[in-house]
């Protein structure tokens, strides 16, 4: 699916890819997909939804694998990994009763991954769902890497945008902003400073409103860009170029003059 979806995205003029890490079994597949493509970026991390299913011993094991991958490129079963462009997805998820019960374990993994990102000067890709107050508390207490990061698929209020931006973070929006009923989220999209603004698909989740039902894919990033342009009353091509340049700068990808639709989370 990923290979054919990326081909369809290229046909739709999507020119930059980002594959977000979930846990150690994913990282080698990401590295192989990104191999030789200067427009493909990836992160290695432990997703909070995975953390909630693990006991403390498995969390420690996964954190040790992540530390080794960042330090030397060591992967599972002796396989080698190319260096990532970021650490993540990491963060907190309180969407269900089970998730909320796991928040202490999620917080421990979050803080240890933050420390790894700071040690390796890598940006972070944050997954924050219904836990913005706790996430901001931790980020303020522990510190964001100098390289910054992004709050992926932002779900917070417009009022919280300034708190994340003040920490040196960018804000990324996905398919949810294409739904005209998402007033809170669309309000947040309108107040993000232009130099901290990113767009993504979060494929195969968050299918844009006009394409539901069905799986989402990177080619549909044009819908997100169009919705953002409408919300902000800005030119769509301008936003496509700016968000792409913002993504290249954040993830330290080579800047290119070509036009396209910027940041794609093809996880």
Secondary structure, 3 states (H helix, E strand, C coil): CHHHHHHHHHHCCECCEEECCCCHHHHHHHHHHHCCCCCEEEEECCCHHHHCCCCHHHHHHHHHHHHHHHHHCECHHHCECCCCCEEEEEEEECCCHHHHHCHHHHHHHHHHHHHHHHHHCCEEEEEEECCHHHHHHHHHHHCCCCCCEEECCCCCCHHHHHHHHHCCEEEEECHHHHCCCCHHHHHHHCCCCHHHEEECCCCCCCCCHHHCCCCCCHHHHHHHHHHHHHHHCCCHHHHHHHHHHHHHHHCCCCCCCCCCECCCECC
